[in-house]
């Protein structure tokens, strides 16, 4: 599987996290996913609907076709479109944005818990999650942060990162977002004398 970031880029992301965490008691975790779902059913449904419309198109065109041939044409159309709609660029255009955001949000929440962000001492974990195919960025903060930081504090960070994702500048987007999140965390959760590194700093790349 081709990686979205090179090892050198992953190291830069890791270094950015370490630099931020030296100045805050918060903990940052970064995760990137090529896609949050296979999205098999929606493109397949589109192929089936178009194939089912073939007889109507034939009738409207006043064309005579033997029923056996018509059925064969439907089958060919269905399988041809089903294969065509599996091409990622086409597939993602067929999946409603609302569903893409829903899937990305679900995977981001799963990663929040699987990366143990809810187990930090002061509940000050924060996840920066990127779904590439969906062009979606999610920032999820734990209760300790949400109690004092307004939710809209992350909106501009997310918006800027989405632009970087669309330009395939993943490492650059992560580094900027990490720095911006760090500024928010440092303001509300400055580093203490004892400031243990509770969570891994490396970028998690899902397959």
Sine and cosine of phi, psi and omega as CSV:
sin_phi,cos_phi,sin_psi,cos_psi,sin_omega,cos_omega
0.00,0.00,0.75,-0.66,0.03,-1.00
-0.95,0.31,0.70,-0.71,-0.02,-1.00
-1.00,0.05,0.55,-0.84,-0.04,-1.00
-0.97,0.23,-0.47,0.88,0.03,-1.00
-0.81,-0.59,0.56,-0.83,0.07,-1.00
-0.97,0.24,0.24,-0.97,0.02,-1.00
-0.88,0.47,-0.59,0.81,0.02,-1.00
-0.91,0.42,-0.64,0.77,0.02,-1.00
-0.92,0.38,-0.63,0.78,0.04,-1.00
-0.89,0.45,-0.61,0.79,0.03,-1.00
-0.90,0.43,-0.65,0.76,0.02,-1.00
-0.89,0.45,-0.65,0.76,0.04,-1.00
-0.89,0.45,-0.71,0.70,0.02,-1.00
-0.87,0.49,-0.68,0.73,0.01,-1.00
-0.90,0.43,-0.60,0.80,0.02,-1.00
-0.90,0.43,-0.65,0.76,0.03,-1.00
-0.90,0.45,-0.73,0.69,0.00,-1.00
-0.87,0.50,-0.66,0.75,-0.01,-1.00
-0.89,0.45,-0.66,0.75,0.00,-1.00
-0.93,0.37,-0.69,0.73,-0.09,-1.00
-0.95,0.32,-0.24,0.97,0.10,-1.00
-0.93,0.36,-0.38,0.92,-0.09,-1.00
-0.94,-0.34,0.13,0.99,-0.02,-1.00
-0.52,-0.85,0.44,-0.90,0.09,-1.00
-1.00,0.06,-0.02,1.00,0.06,-1.00
-0.97,0.26,0.31,-0.95,0.02,-1.00
-0.82,-0.57,0.78,-0.63,-0.01,-1.00
-0.95,-0.31,0.68,-0.73,0.12,-0.99
-0.76,-0.65,0.70,-0.71,-0.02,-1.00
-0.89,-0.46,0.69,-0.72,-0.01,-1.00
-0.67,-0.74,0.66,-0.75,0.08,-1.00
-0.76,-0.65,0.68,-0.74,-0.01,-1.00
-0.80,-0.60,0.73,-0.69,0.06,-1.00
-0.86,0.51,-0.65,0.76,0.04,-1.00
-0.37,-0.93,0.44,-0.90,-0.05,-1.00
-0.99,-0.17,-0.01,1.00,0.01,-1.00
-0.26,-0.96,0.39,-0.92,0.09,-1.00
-0.97,0.22,-0.38,0.92,-0.01,-1.00
0.77,0.64,0.76,0.65,-0.04,-1.00
-0.97,0.26,-0.68,0.74,-0.21,-0.98
-0.96,0.28,-0.64,0.77,-0.07,-1.00
-0.91,0.41,-0.77,0.64,0.06,-1.00
-0.87,0.49,-0.60,0.80,0.02,-1.00
-0.91,0.41,-0.62,0.78,0.05,-1.00
-0.89,0.45,-0.67,0.75,0.07,-1.00
-0.86,0.51,-0.69,0.73,0.02,-1.00
-0.88,0.47,-0.66,0.75,-0.01,-1.00
-0.92,0.40,-0.67,0.74,-0.01,-1.00
-0.90,0.44,-0.66,0.75,0.02,-1.00
-0.92,0.40,-0.66,0.75,0.03,-1.00
-0.89,0.46,-0.62,0.78,0.02,-1.00
-0.93,0.37,-0.40,0.92,-0.01,-1.00
-0.99,0.14,-0.17,0.99,-0.04,-1.00
-0.85,0.53,-0.74,0.67,0.00,-1.00
-0.86,0.51,-0.63,0.77,0.03,-1.00
-0.89,0.46,-0.66,0.75,0.02,-1.00
-0.91,0.42,-0.61,0.79,0.03,-1.00
-0.91,0.42,-0.69,0.72,-0.01,-1.00
-0.92,0.40,-0.66,0.75,0.02,-1.00
-0.91,0.42,-0.48,0.88,0.01,-1.00
-1.00,0.06,0.08,1.00,0.01,-1.00
0.80,0.60,0.61,0.80,0.02,-1.00
-0.99,-0.15,0.63,-0.77,0.05,-1.00
-1.00,-0.10,0.81,-0.59,0.03,-1.00
-0.66,-0.75,0.72,-0.69,0.07,-1.00
-0.87,0.49,0.64,-0.77,-0.08,-1.00
-0.86,0.52,-0.60,0.80,0.02,-1.00
-0.90,0.43,-0.66,0.76,0.04,-1.00
-0.92,0.40,-0.62,0.78,0.00,-1.00
-0.88,0.48,-0.67,0.74,0.03,-1.00
-0.90,0.44,-0.67,0.74,0.01,-1.00
-0.89,0.46,-0.64,0.77,0.02,-1.00
-0.89,0.45,-0.67,0.74,0.02,-1.00
-0.86,0.51,-0.70,0.72,-0.02,-1.00
-0.89,0.45,-0.70,0.71,0.00,-1.00
-0.89,0.45,-0.69,0.72,0.00,-1.00
-0.87,0.49,-0.70,0.71,-0.03,-1.00
-0.87,0.49,-0.78,0.62,-0.07,-1.00
-0.93,0.37,-0.58,0.82,0.02,-1.00
-0.91,0.41,-0.71,0.70,0.00,-1.00
-0.94,0.33,-0.60,0.80,0.03,-1.00
-0.87,0.50,-0.64,0.77,0.05,-1.00
-0.94,0.34,-0.68,0.73,0.00,-1.00
-0.88,0.47,-0.66,0.75,-0.06,-1.00
-0.97,0.26,-0.08,1.00,0.10,-1.00
-0.99,0.12,-0.23,0.97,0.07,-1.00
-0.89,0.45,0.84,-0.54,-0.14,-0.99
-0.76,0.65,-0.71,0.71,-0.05,-1.00
-0.88,0.47,-0.63,0.78,0.01,-1.00
-0.97,0.23,-0.69,0.72,-0.05,-1.00
-0.83,0.56,-0.73,0.69,-0.08,-1.00
-0.93,0.36,-0.40,0.92,0.07,-1.00
-0.96,0.28,-0.37,0.93,-0.02,-1.00
-1.00,0.04,-0.33,0.94,-0.03,-1.00
-1.00,0.01,0.84,-0.54,0.00,-1.00
-0.82,0.57,0.62,-0.79,-0.02,-1.00
-0.85,0.53,-0.57,0.82,-0.01,-1.00
-0.88,0.47,-0.63,0.78,0.02,-1.00
-0.94,0.34,-0.64,0.77,0.04,-1.00
-0.87,0.49,-0.71,0.71,0.00,-1.00
-0.91,0.42,-0.61,0.79,0.02,-1.00
-0.90,0.45,-0.71,0.70,0.01,-1.00
-0.89,0.45,-0.69,0.72,-0.01,-1.00
-0.89,0.45,-0.66,0.75,0.02,-1.00
-0.89,0.46,-0.63,0.78,0.01,-1.00
-0.90,0.43,-0.73,0.69,-0.02,-1.00
-0.92,0.39,-0.62,0.78,0.03,-1.00
-0.87,0.50,-0.69,0.72,0.00,-1.00
-0.91,0.42,-0.64,0.77,0.05,-1.00
-0.87,0.48,-0.67,0.74,0.00,-1.00
-0.93,0.37,-0.55,0.83,0.04,-1.00
-0.83,0.56,-0.70,0.72,-0.03,-1.00
-0.99,0.15,-0.62,0.79,-0.04,-1.00
-0.94,0.35,-0.42,0.91,0.05,-1.00
-1.00,-0.01,0.14,0.99,0.09,-1.00
0.89,0.46,0.52,0.85,0.02,-1.00
-0.93,0.35,-0.32,0.95,0.01,-1.00
-1.00,0.05,0.07,1.00,-0.06,-1.00
-0.94,-0.33,0.17,0.99,0.02,-1.00
-0.95,0.32,0.42,-0.91,-0.14,-0.99
-0.84,0.55,-0.70,0.72,-0.05,-1.00
-0.95,-0.31,0.28,0.96,-0.02,-1.00
0.84,0.55,0.73,0.68,-0.04,-1.00
-0.89,-0.46,0.56,0.83,0.06,-1.00
-1.00,0.09,0.53,-0.85,0.02,-1.00
-0.63,-0.78,0.76,-0.65,-0.01,-1.00
-0.97,-0.24,0.74,-0.67,0.18,-0.98
-0.93,-0.36,0.93,-0.37,-0.13,-0.99
-0.88,-0.48,0.71,-0.70,0.01,-1.00
-0.84,-0.55,0.78,-0.62,0.12,-0.99
-0.93,-0.36,0.95,-0.31,-0.16,-0.99
-0.93,0.38,-0.79,0.61,-0.05,-1.00
-0.87,0.50,-0.56,0.83,-0.03,-1.00
-1.00,0.05,-0.08,1.00,-0.07,-1.00
0.78,0.63,0.72,0.70,-0.10,-1.00
-0.83,-0.56,0.65,-0.76,0.09,-1.00
-0.83,-0.56,0.73,-0.69,0.04,-1.00
-0.83,-0.56,0.72,-0.69,0.15,-0.99
-0.88,-0.47,0.88,-0.48,-0.02,-1.00
-0.87,-0.49,0.84,-0.53,0.00,-1.00
-0.94,-0.34,0.51,-0.86,0.00,-1.00
-0.98,0.20,0.09,-1.00,-0.14,-0.99
-0.85,0.53,-0.66,0.76,-0.01,-1.00
-0.85,0.53,-0.60,0.80,0.03,-1.00
-0.98,0.22,-0.72,0.69,-0.04,-1.00
-0.88,0.47,-0.43,0.90,0.00,-1.00
-0.93,0.38,-0.41,0.91,-0.08,-1.00
-0.83,-0.56,-0.31,0.95,-0.03,-1.00
-0.97,-0.26,0.82,-0.57,0.01,-1.00
-0.90,0.45,0.55,-0.83,-0.08,-1.00
-0.88,0.48,-0.54,0.84,-0.04,-1.00
-0.96,0.27,-0.04,1.00,0.02,-1.00
-0.90,0.43,-0.38,0.92,-0.07,-1.00
-0.99,-0.11,-0.15,0.99,-0.16,-0.99
-0.87,0.49,-0.74,0.67,-0.01,-1.00
-0.93,0.38,-0.60,0.80,0.04,-1.00
-0.87,0.49,-0.71,0.70,0.02,-1.00
-0.89,0.45,-0.72,0.70,-0.03,-1.00
-0.87,0.49,-0.68,0.73,0.01,-1.00
-0.91,0.41,-0.63,0.78,-0.03,-1.00
-0.93,0.36,-0.60,0.80,0.03,-1.00
-0.85,0.52,-0.65,0.76,0.04,-1.00
-0.88,0.47,-0.65,0.76,0.03,-1.00
-0.91,0.41,-0.63,0.78,0.02,-1.00
-0.89,0.46,-0.69,0.73,0.00,-1.00
-0.89,0.46,-0.48,0.88,0.03,-1.00
-1.00,-0.04,0.08,1.00,-0.02,-1.00
0.88,0.48,0.49,0.87,0.07,-1.00
-0.98,-0.18,0.93,0.37,-0.13,-0.99
-0.93,0.36,-0.74,0.67,-0.03,-1.00
-0.89,0.46,-0.72,0.70,0.01,-1.00
-0.87,0.49,-0.67,0.74,0.01,-1.00
-0.89,0.45,-0.68,0.74,0.02,-1.00
-0.88,0.47,-0.73,0.68,-0.07,-1.00
-0.88,0.47,-0.68,0.73,0.03,-1.00
-0.91,0.42,-0.70,0.71,-0.01,-1.00
-0.90,0.44,-0.65,0.76,0.03,-1.00
-0.87,0.50,-0.71,0.70,0.01,-1.00
-0.89,0.46,-0.69,0.73,-0.02,-1.00
-0.92,0.39,-0.67,0.74,0.07,-1.00
-0.90,0.44,-0.61,0.80,0.01,-1.00
-0.88,0.47,-0.62,0.79,0.03,-1.00
-0.89,0.45,-0.65,0.76,0.04,-1.00
-0.91,0.41,-0.71,0.70,-0.03,-1.00
-0.91,0.40,-0.66,0.75,-0.03,-1.00
-0.89,0.46,-0.56,0.83,0.00,-1.00
-0.91,0.40,-0.67,0.74,-0.09,-1.00
-0.99,-0.16,-0.44,0.90,-0.06,-1.00
-0.71,-0.70,0.93,0.37,0.01,-1.00
-0.89,0.45,0.39,-0.92,-0.01,-1.00
-0.89,0.45,0.59,-0.80,0.06,-1.00
-0.98,-0.20,0.09,-1.00,0.00,-1.00
-0.86,0.51,-0.72,0.70,0.12,-0.99
-0.99,-0.12,0.92,-0.39,-0.09,-1.00
-0.74,-0.67,0.95,0.32,-0.05,-1.00
-0.92,0.40,0.54,-0.84,0.08,-1.00
-1.00,0.05,0.98,-0.19,-0.18,-0.98
-1.00,0.09,-0.41,0.91,-0.07,-1.00
-0.77,-0.64,0.42,-0.91,0.00,-1.00
-0.87,0.49,0.53,-0.85,-0.04,-1.00
-0.98,-0.18,-0.09,1.00,-0.06,-1.00
-0.98,0.22,0.44,-0.90,0.07,-1.00
-0.95,0.31,0.74,-0.67,0.06,-1.00
-1.00,-0.10,0.86,-0.51,0.00,-1.00
-0.93,-0.36,0.92,-0.39,0.00,-1.00
-0.98,0.19,0.44,-0.90,0.00,-1.00
-1.00,-0.08,0.00,0.00,0.00,0.00
